[in-house]
Amino acid sequence: MITLFGFGTGFGLPEISPFVTKTEVQLKMAGLAYTKEKAMPPASPKGQLPFISDDGETIADSTFIR
């Protein structure tokens, strides 16, 4: 299962990062099952969010995730 890591809710939005939102919409449009967890940028290989973990493989940057 894919795990999407993002900032989480804030400012009345379901996700404060437009890049995490973009990635989440793309996962939904592709019909892929995923879970979402909060993370901070230092947890990512590139030091930025979003990133995903899929069967032990970590992919950072919304462009590469797509």
PyMOL Python script that loads the backbone (N, CA, C, O; Angstrom):
from pymol import cmd

cmd.read_pdbstr("""\
ATOM      1  N   MET A   1       0.845  -1.180   0.000  1.00  0.00           N
ATOM      2  CA  MET A   1       0.000   0.000   0.000  1.00  0.00           C
ATOM      3  C   MET A   1       0.889   1.241   0.000  1.00  0.00           C
ATOM      4  O   MET A   1       1.944   1.267   0.634  1.00  0.00           O
ATOM      5  N   ILE A   2       0.454   2.241  -0.703  1.00  0.00           N
ATOM      6  CA  ILE A   2       1.165   3.515  -0.798  1.00  0.00           C
ATOM      7  C   ILE A   2       0.826   4.364   0.421  1.00  0.00           C
ATOM      8  O   ILE A   2      -0.332   4.443   0.831  1.00  0.00           O
ATOM      9  N   THR A   3       1.837   4.991   0.991  1.00  0.00           N
ATOM     10  CA  THR A   3       1.632   5.959   2.067  1.00  0.00           C
ATOM     11  C   THR A   3       2.105   7.317   1.566  1.00  0.00           C
ATOM     12  O   THR A   3       3.263   7.480   1.180  1.00  0.00           O
ATOM     13  N   LEU A   4       1.200   8.285   1.576  1.00  0.00           N
ATOM     14  CA  LEU A   4       1.505   9.655   1.175  1.00  0.00           C
ATOM     15  C   LEU A   4       1.776  10.468   2.432  1.00  0.00           C
ATOM     16  O   LEU A   4       0.970  10.473   3.363  1.00  0.00           O
ATOM     17  N   PHE A   5       2.909  11.153   2.455  1.00  0.00           N
ATOM     18  CA  PHE A   5       3.282  11.970   3.600  1.00  0.00           C
ATOM     19  C   PHE A   5       3.109  13.445   3.245  1.00  0.00           C
ATOM     20  O   PHE A   5       3.614  13.917   2.226  1.00  0.00           O
ATOM     21  N   GLY A   6       2.380  14.165   4.109  1.00  0.00           N
ATOM     22  CA  GLY A   6       2.137  15.583   3.889  1.00  0.00           C
ATOM     23  C   GLY A   6       2.135  16.339   5.210  1.00  0.00           C
ATOM     24  O   GLY A   6       2.408  15.775   6.269  1.00  0.00           O
ATOM     25  N   PHE A   7       1.820  17.635   5.122  1.00  0.00           N
ATOM     26  CA  PHE A   7       1.799  18.488   6.306  1.00  0.00           C
ATOM     27  C   PHE A   7       0.560  18.284   7.152  1.00  0.00           C
ATOM     28  O   PHE A   7       0.641  18.289   8.380  1.00  0.00           O
ATOM     29  N   GLY A   8      -0.593  18.104   6.512  1.00  0.00           N
ATOM     30  CA  GLY A   8      -1.861  17.964   7.220  1.00  0.00           C
ATOM     31  C   GLY A   8      -2.711  19.218   7.096  1.00  0.00           C
ATOM     32  O   GLY A   8      -2.412  20.114   6.307  1.00  0.00           O
ATOM     33  N   THR A   9      -3.757  19.263   7.875  1.00  0.00           N
ATOM     34  CA  THR A   9      -4.739  20.344   7.775  1.00  0.00           C
ATOM     35  C   THR A   9      -4.211  21.646   8.371  1.00  0.00           C
ATOM     36  O   THR A   9      -3.316  21.651   9.217  1.00  0.00           O
ATOM     37  N   GLY A  10      -4.787  22.735   7.906  1.00  0.00           N
ATOM     38  CA  GLY A  10      -4.444  24.044   8.432  1.00  0.00           C
ATOM     39  C   GLY A  10      -5.091  25.138   7.610  1.00  0.00           C
ATOM     40  O   GLY A  10      -5.375  24.943   6.428  1.00  0.00           O
ATOM     41  N   PHE A  11      -5.327  26.288   8.221  1.00  0.00           N
ATOM     42  CA  PHE A  11      -5.901  27.452   7.537  1.00  0.00           C
ATOM     43  C   PHE A  11      -7.245  27.138   6.884  1.00  0.00           C
ATOM     44  O   PHE A  11      -7.608  27.744   5.877  1.00  0.00           O
ATOM     45  N   GLY A  12      -7.979  26.189   7.461  1.00  0.00           N
ATOM     46  CA  GLY A  12      -9.274  25.806   6.915  1.00  0.00           C
ATOM     47  C   GLY A  12      -9.196  24.908   5.699  1.00  0.00           C
ATOM     48  O   GLY A  12     -10.210  24.671   5.042  1.00  0.00           O
ATOM     49  N   LEU A  13      -8.017  24.405   5.388  1.00  0.00           N
ATOM     50  CA  LEU A  13      -7.812  23.539   4.230  1.00  0.00           C
ATOM     51  C   LEU A  13      -7.553  22.103   4.672  1.00  0.00           C
ATOM     52  O   LEU A  13      -7.015  21.882   5.757  1.00  0.00           O
ATOM     53  N   PRO A  14      -7.927  21.121   3.847  1.00  0.00           N
ATOM     54  CA  PRO A  14      -7.638  19.734   4.211  1.00  0.00           C
ATOM     55  C   PRO A  14      -6.142  19.405   4.159  1.00  0.00           C
ATOM     56  O   PRO A  14      -5.688  18.454   4.796  1.00  0.00           O
ATOM     57  N   GLU A  15      -5.386  20.191   3.403  1.00  0.00           N
ATOM     58  CA  GLU A  15      -3.933  20.038   3.295  1.00  0.00           C
ATOM     59  C   GLU A  15      -3.347  21.400   2.972  1.00  0.00           C
ATOM     60  O   GLU A  15      -3.810  22.066   2.046  1.00  0.00           O
ATOM     61  N   ILE A  16      -2.336  21.828   3.718  1.00  0.00           N
ATOM     62  CA  ILE A  16      -1.809  23.180   3.524  1.00  0.00           C
ATOM     63  C   ILE A  16      -0.853  23.297   2.342  1.00  0.00           C
ATOM     64  O   ILE A  16      -0.585  24.405   1.877  1.00  0.00           O
ATOM     65  N   SER A  17      -0.342  22.188   1.856  1.00  0.00           N
ATOM     66  CA  SER A  17       0.597  22.234   0.739  1.00  0.00           C
ATOM     67  C   SER A  17      -0.118  21.950  -0.581  1.00  0.00           C
ATOM     68  O   SER A  17      -0.767  20.913  -0.716  1.00  0.00           O
ATOM     69  N   PRO A  18      -0.011  22.853  -1.555  1.00  0.00           N
ATOM     70  CA  PRO A  18      -0.628  22.577  -2.856  1.00  0.00           C
ATOM     71  C   PRO A  18       0.031  21.391  -3.560  1.00  0.00           C
ATOM     72  O   PRO A  18      -0.614  20.719  -4.366  1.00  0.00           O
ATOM     73  N   PHE A  19       1.291  21.128  -3.272  1.00  0.00           N
ATOM     74  CA  PHE A  19       1.980  20.011  -3.912  1.00  0.00           C
ATOM     75  C   PHE A  19       1.499  18.674  -3.362  1.00  0.00           C
ATOM     76  O   PHE A  19       1.380  17.699  -4.103  1.00  0.00           O
ATOM     77  N   VAL A  20       1.223  18.631  -2.068  1.00  0.00           N
ATOM     78  CA  VAL A  20       0.651  17.418  -1.474  1.00  0.00           C
ATOM     79  C   VAL A  20      -0.763  17.209  -2.007  1.00  0.00           C
ATOM     80  O   VAL A  20      -1.152  16.083  -2.319  1.00  0.00           O
ATOM     81  N   THR A  21      -1.532  18.296  -2.111  1.00  0.00           N
ATOM     82  CA  THR A  21      -2.889  18.209  -2.658  1.00  0.00           C
ATOM     83  C   THR A  21      -2.859  17.683  -4.085  1.00  0.00           C
ATOM     84  O   THR A  21      -3.657  16.818  -4.444  1.00  0.00           O
ATOM     85  N   LYS A  22      -1.948  18.197  -4.897  1.00  0.00           N
ATOM     86  CA  LYS A  22      -1.817  17.738  -6.282  1.00  0.00           C
ATOM     87  C   LYS A  22      -1.523  16.243  -6.329  1.00  0.00           C
ATOM     88  O   LYS A  22      -2.122  15.513  -7.119  1.00  0.00           O
ATOM     89  N   THR A  23      -0.613  15.798  -5.495  1.00  0.00           N
ATOM     90  CA  THR A  23      -0.247  14.388  -5.477  1.00  0.00           C
ATOM     91  C   THR A  23      -1.411  13.525  -5.019  1.00  0.00           C
ATOM     92  O   THR A  23      -1.636  12.446  -5.569  1.00  0.00           O
ATOM     93  N   GLU A  24      -2.151  13.988  -4.019  1.00  0.00           N
ATOM     94  CA  GLU A  24      -3.298  13.232  -3.533  1.00  0.00           C
ATOM     95  C   GLU A  24      -4.378  13.115  -4.606  1.00  0.00           C
ATOM     96  O   GLU A  24      -4.975  12.050  -4.765  1.00  0.00           O
ATOM     97  N   VAL A  25      -4.633  14.184  -5.336  1.00  0.00           N
ATOM     98  CA  VAL A  25      -5.620  14.150  -6.421  1.00  0.00           C
ATOM     99  C   VAL A  25      -5.169  13.180  -7.514  1.00  0.00           C
ATOM    100  O   VAL A  25      -5.988  12.436  -8.055  1.00  0.00           O
ATOM    101  N   GLN A  26      -3.888  13.181  -7.840  1.00  0.00           N
ATOM    102  CA  GLN A  26      -3.381  12.270  -8.868  1.00  0.00           C
ATOM    103  C   GLN A  26      -3.512  10.811  -8.437  1.00  0.00           C
ATOM    104  O   GLN A  26      -3.843   9.952  -9.254  1.00  0.00           O
ATOM    105  N   LEU A  27      -3.256  10.525  -7.162  1.00  0.00           N
ATOM    106  CA  LEU A  27      -3.433   9.159  -6.670  1.00  0.00           C
ATOM    107  C   LEU A  27      -4.896   8.743  -6.762  1.00  0.00           C
ATOM    108  O   LEU A  27      -5.195   7.615  -7.153  1.00  0.00           O
ATOM    109  N   LYS A  28      -5.817   9.652  -6.403  1.00  0.00           N
ATOM    110  CA  LYS A  28      -7.248   9.355  -6.485  1.00  0.00           C
ATOM    111  C   LYS A  28      -7.679   9.143  -7.940  1.00  0.00           C
ATOM    112  O   LYS A  28      -8.429   8.215  -8.243  1.00  0.00           O
ATOM    113  N   MET A  29      -7.200  10.006  -8.830  1.00  0.00           N
ATOM    114  CA  MET A  29      -7.570   9.889 -10.242  1.00  0.00           C
ATOM    115  C   MET A  29      -7.053   8.591 -10.855  1.00  0.00           C
ATOM    116  O   MET A  29      -7.689   8.030 -11.747  1.00  0.00           O
ATOM    117  N   ALA A  30      -5.919   8.119 -10.386  1.00  0.00           N
ATOM    118  CA  ALA A  30      -5.347   6.867 -10.886  1.00  0.00           C
ATOM    119  C   ALA A  30      -6.026   5.651 -10.261  1.00  0.00           C
ATOM    120  O   ALA A  30      -5.790   4.521 -10.691  1.00  0.00           O
ATOM    121  N   GLY A  31      -6.866   5.872  -9.252  1.00  0.00           N
ATOM    122  CA  GLY A  31      -7.563   4.770  -8.605  1.00  0.00           C
ATOM    123  C   GLY A  31      -6.672   3.930  -7.711  1.00  0.00           C
ATOM    124  O   GLY A  31      -6.965   2.761  -7.459  1.00  0.00           O
ATOM    125  N   LEU A  32      -5.581   4.521  -7.227  1.00  0.00           N
ATOM    126  CA  LEU A  32      -4.638   3.794  -6.380  1.00  0.00           C
ATOM    127  C   LEU A  32      -5.027   3.915  -4.908  1.00  0.00           C
ATOM    128  O   LEU A  32      -5.385   4.994  -4.435  1.00  0.00           O
ATOM    129  N   ALA A  33      -4.953   2.811  -4.204  1.00  0.00           N
ATOM    130  CA  ALA A  33      -5.226   2.828  -2.766  1.00  0.00           C
ATOM    131  C   ALA A  33      -4.023   3.423  -2.052  1.00  0.00           C
ATOM    132  O   ALA A  33      -2.878   3.110  -2.377  1.00  0.00           O
ATOM    133  N   TYR A  34      -4.296   4.292  -1.068  1.00  0.00           N
ATOM    134  CA  TYR A  34      -3.205   4.916  -0.322  1.00  0.00           C
ATOM    135  C   TYR A  34      -3.703   5.317   1.053  1.00  0.00           C
ATOM    136  O   TYR A  34      -4.906   5.434   1.290  1.00  0.00           O
ATOM    137  N   THR A  35      -2.768   5.523   1.940  1.00  0.00           N
ATOM    138  CA  THR A  35      -3.064   6.118   3.238  1.00  0.00           C
ATOM    139  C   THR A  35      -2.261   7.405   3.314  1.00  0.00           C
ATOM    140  O   THR A  35      -1.293   7.593   2.577  1.00  0.00           O
ATOM    141  N   LYS A  36      -2.670   8.282   4.207  1.00  0.00           N
ATOM    142  CA  LYS A  36      -1.992   9.571   4.336  1.00  0.00           C
ATOM    143  C   LYS A  36      -1.533   9.761   5.766  1.00  0.00           C
ATOM    144  O   LYS A  36      -2.283   9.501   6.707  1.00  0.00           O
ATOM    145  N   GLU A  37      -0.303  10.214   5.930  1.00  0.00           N
ATOM    146  CA  GLU A  37       0.253  10.464   7.251  1.00  0.00           C
ATOM    147  C   GLU A  37       0.925  11.824   7.278  1.00  0.00           C
ATOM    148  O   GLU A  37       1.388  12.335   6.257  1.00  0.00           O
ATOM    149  N   LYS A  38       0.966  12.398   8.473  1.00  0.00           N
ATOM    150  CA  LYS A  38       1.669  13.672   8.655  1.00  0.00           C
ATOM    151  C   LYS A  38       3.163  13.410   8.755  1.00  0.00           C
ATOM    152  O   LYS A  38       3.596  12.390   9.290  1.00  0.00           O
ATOM    153  N   ALA A  39       3.936  14.345   8.234  1.00  0.00           N
ATOM    154  CA  ALA A  39       5.392  14.271   8.330  1.00  0.00           C
ATOM    155  C   ALA A  39       5.943  15.688   8.267  1.00  0.00           C
ATOM    156  O   ALA A  39       5.244  16.626   7.884  1.00  0.00           O
ATOM    157  N   MET A  40       7.170  15.822   8.638  1.00  0.00           N
ATOM    158  CA  MET A  40       7.876  17.095   8.525  1.00  0.00           C
ATOM    159  C   MET A  40       8.941  16.940   7.440  1.00  0.00           C
ATOM    160  O   MET A  40       9.439  15.835   7.221  1.00  0.00           O
ATOM    161  N   PRO A  41       9.295  18.030   6.759  1.00  0.00           N
ATOM    162  CA  PRO A  41      10.246  17.941   5.656  1.00  0.00           C
ATOM    163  C   PRO A  41      11.550  17.191   5.942  1.00  0.00           C
ATOM    164  O   PRO A  41      12.026  16.485   5.053  1.00  0.00           O
ATOM    165  N   PRO A  42      12.151  17.303   7.125  1.00  0.00           N
ATOM    166  CA  PRO A  42      13.396  16.562   7.348  1.00  0.00           C
ATOM    167  C   PRO A  42      13.257  15.035   7.222  1.00  0.00           C
ATOM    168  O   PRO A  42      14.254  14.337   7.034  1.00  0.00           O
ATOM    169  N   ALA A  43      12.029  14.518   7.325  1.00  0.00           N
ATOM    170  CA  ALA A  43      11.814  13.076   7.192  1.00  0.00           C
ATOM    171  C   ALA A  43      11.931  12.603   5.747  1.00  0.00           C
ATOM    172  O   ALA A  43      12.088  11.409   5.494  1.00  0.00           O
ATOM    173  N   SER A  44      11.855  13.535   4.800  1.00  0.00           N
ATOM    174  CA  SER A  44      11.904  13.211   3.371  1.00  0.00           C
ATOM    175  C   SER A  44      13.342  13.107   2.870  1.00  0.00           C
ATOM    176  O   SER A  44      14.231  13.790   3.379  1.00  0.00           O
ATOM    177  N   PRO A  45      13.569  12.255   1.876  1.00  0.00           N
ATOM    178  CA  PRO A  45      14.913  12.160   1.304  1.00  0.00           C
ATOM    179  C   PRO A  45      15.420  13.479   0.709  1.00  0.00           C
ATOM    180  O   PRO A  45      16.622  13.746   0.720  1.00  0.00           O
ATOM    181  N   LYS A  46      14.506  14.298   0.195  1.00  0.00           N
ATOM    182  CA  LYS A  46      14.892  15.585  -0.394  1.00  0.00           C
ATOM    183  C   LYS A  46      14.671  16.757   0.544  1.00  0.00           C
ATOM    184  O   LYS A  46      14.959  17.900   0.188  1.00  0.00           O
ATOM    185  N   GLY A  47      14.159  16.485   1.746  1.00  0.00           N
ATOM    186  CA  GLY A  47      13.912  17.551   2.694  1.00  0.00           C
ATOM    187  C   GLY A  47      12.700  18.396   2.370  1.00  0.00           C
ATOM    188  O   GLY A  47      12.603  19.542   2.809  1.00  0.00           O
ATOM    189  N   GLN A  48      11.771  17.840   1.601  1.00  0.00           N
ATOM    190  CA  GLN A  48      10.550  18.562   1.238  1.00  0.00           C
ATOM    191  C   GLN A  48       9.397  17.573   1.122  1.00  0.00           C
ATOM    192  O   GLN A  48       9.602  16.374   0.932  1.00  0.00           O
ATOM    193  N   LEU A  49       8.194  18.095   1.238  1.00  0.00           N
ATOM    194  CA  LEU A  49       7.000  17.270   1.087  1.00  0.00           C
ATOM    195  C   LEU A  49       6.306  17.636  -0.203  1.00  0.00           C
ATOM    196  O   LEU A  49       6.401  18.783  -0.641  1.00  0.00           O
ATOM    197  N   PRO A  50       5.610  16.702  -0.829  1.00  0.00           N
ATOM    198  CA  PRO A  50       5.269  15.366  -0.377  1.00  0.00           C
ATOM    199  C   PRO A  50       6.346  14.341  -0.732  1.00  0.00           C
ATOM    200  O   PRO A  50       7.254  14.584  -1.527  1.00  0.00           O
ATOM    201  N   PHE A  51       6.189  13.184  -0.093  1.00  0.00           N
ATOM    202  CA  PHE A  51       6.904  11.999  -0.528  1.00  0.00           C
ATOM    203  C   PHE A  51       6.015  10.811  -0.237  1.00  0.00           C
ATOM    204  O   PHE A  51       5.115  10.885   0.599  1.00  0.00           O
ATOM    205  N   ILE A  52       6.272   9.707  -0.937  1.00  0.00           N
ATOM    206  CA  ILE A  52       5.492   8.498  -0.726  1.00  0.00           C
ATOM    207  C   ILE A  52       6.419   7.353  -0.367  1.00  0.00           C
ATOM    208  O   ILE A  52       7.612   7.365  -0.671  1.00  0.00           O
ATOM    209  N   SER A  53       5.842   6.383   0.276  1.00  0.00           N
ATOM    210  CA  SER A  53       6.527   5.131   0.560  1.00  0.00           C
ATOM    211  C   SER A  53       5.650   4.032  -0.007  1.00  0.00           C
ATOM    212  O   SER A  53       4.455   3.972   0.285  1.00  0.00           O
ATOM    213  N   ASP A  54       6.241   3.158  -0.818  1.00  0.00           N
ATOM    214  CA  ASP A  54       5.494   2.072  -1.446  1.00  0.00           C
ATOM    215  C   ASP A  54       6.346   0.813  -1.420  1.00  0.00           C
ATOM    216  O   ASP A  54       7.357   0.723  -2.116  1.00  0.00           O
ATOM    217  N   ASP A  55       5.934  -0.150  -0.617  1.00  0.00           N
ATOM    218  CA  ASP A  55       6.663  -1.419  -0.480  1.00  0.00           C
ATOM    219  C   ASP A  55       8.145  -1.216  -0.198  1.00  0.00           C
ATOM    220  O   ASP A  55       8.995  -1.875  -0.796  1.00  0.00           O
ATOM    221  N   GLY A  56       8.446  -0.303   0.713  1.00  0.00           N
ATOM    222  CA  GLY A  56       9.821  -0.074   1.115  1.00  0.00           C
ATOM    223  C   GLY A  56      10.594   0.899   0.244  1.00  0.00           C
ATOM    224  O   GLY A  56      11.713   1.277   0.591  1.00  0.00           O
ATOM    225  N   GLU A  57      10.024   1.314  -0.880  1.00  0.00           N
ATOM    226  CA  GLU A  57      10.677   2.298  -1.749  1.00  0.00           C
ATOM    227  C   GLU A  57      10.116   3.678  -1.443  1.00  0.00           C
ATOM    228  O   GLU A  57       8.901   3.854  -1.348  1.00  0.00           O
ATOM    229  N   THR A  58      10.996   4.651  -1.290  1.00  0.00           N
ATOM    230  CA  THR A  58      10.583   6.024  -0.992  1.00  0.00           C
ATOM    231  C   THR A  58      10.837   6.890  -2.215  1.00  0.00           C
ATOM    232  O   THR A  58      11.919   6.864  -2.802  1.00  0.00           O
ATOM    233  N   ILE A  59       9.814   7.659  -2.590  1.00  0.00           N
ATOM    234  CA  ILE A  59       9.922   8.568  -3.736  1.00  0.00           C
ATOM    235  C   ILE A  59       9.515   9.954  -3.268  1.00  0.00           C
ATOM    236  O   ILE A  59       8.430  10.143  -2.717  1.00  0.00           O
ATOM    237  N   ALA A  60      10.396  10.921  -3.492  1.00  0.00           N
ATOM    238  CA  ALA A  60      10.136  12.302  -3.093  1.00  0.00           C
ATOM    239  C   ALA A  60       9.902  13.160  -4.326  1.00  0.00           C
ATOM    240  O   ALA A  60      10.344  12.820  -5.423  1.00  0.00           O
ATOM    241  N   ASP A  61       9.203  14.276  -4.141  1.00  0.00           N
ATOM    242  CA  ASP A  61       8.914  15.275  -5.179  1.00  0.00           C
ATOM    243  C   ASP A  61       7.670  14.859  -5.971  1.00  0.00           C
ATOM    244  O   ASP A  61       7.615  13.767  -6.537  1.00  0.00           O
ATOM    245  N   SER A  62       6.689  15.738  -5.998  1.00  0.00           N
ATOM    246  CA  SER A  62       5.413  15.444  -6.650  1.00  0.00           C
ATOM    247  C   SER A  62       5.566  15.094  -8.127  1.00  0.00           C
ATOM    248  O   SER A  62       4.782  14.304  -8.653  1.00  0.00           O
ATOM    249  N   THR A  63       6.548  15.661  -8.798  1.00  0.00           N
ATOM    250  CA  THR A  63       6.767  15.354 -10.214  1.00  0.00           C
ATOM    251  C   THR A  63       7.216  13.914 -10.392  1.00  0.00           C
ATOM    252  O   THR A  63       6.738  13.221 -11.291  1.00  0.00           O
ATOM    253  N   PHE A  64       8.119  13.461  -9.552  1.00  0.00           N
ATOM    254  CA  PHE A  64       8.605  12.081  -9.654  1.00  0.00           C
ATOM    255  C   PHE A  64       7.557  11.087  -9.175  1.00  0.00           C
ATOM    256  O   PHE A  64       7.498   9.965  -9.678  1.00  0.00           O
ATOM    257  N   ILE A  65       6.738  11.475  -8.221  1.00  0.00           N
ATOM    258  CA  ILE A  65       5.670  10.605  -7.749  1.00  0.00           C
ATOM    259  C   ILE A  65       4.670  10.377  -8.881  1.00  0.00           C
ATOM    260  O   ILE A  65       4.190   9.260  -9.072  1.00  0.00           O
ATOM    261  N   ARG A  66       4.365  11.410  -9.613  1.00  0.00           N
ATOM    262  CA  ARG A  66       3.420  11.293 -10.734  1.00  0.00           C
ATOM    263  C   ARG A  66       3.901  10.278 -11.725  1.00  0.00           C
ATOM    264  O   ARG A  66       3.240  10.040 -12.736  1.00  0.00           O
TER     265      ARG A  66
END
""", "prot")
cmd.dss("prot")
cmd.show_as("cartoon", "prot")
cmd.util.cbc("prot")
cmd.orient("prot")
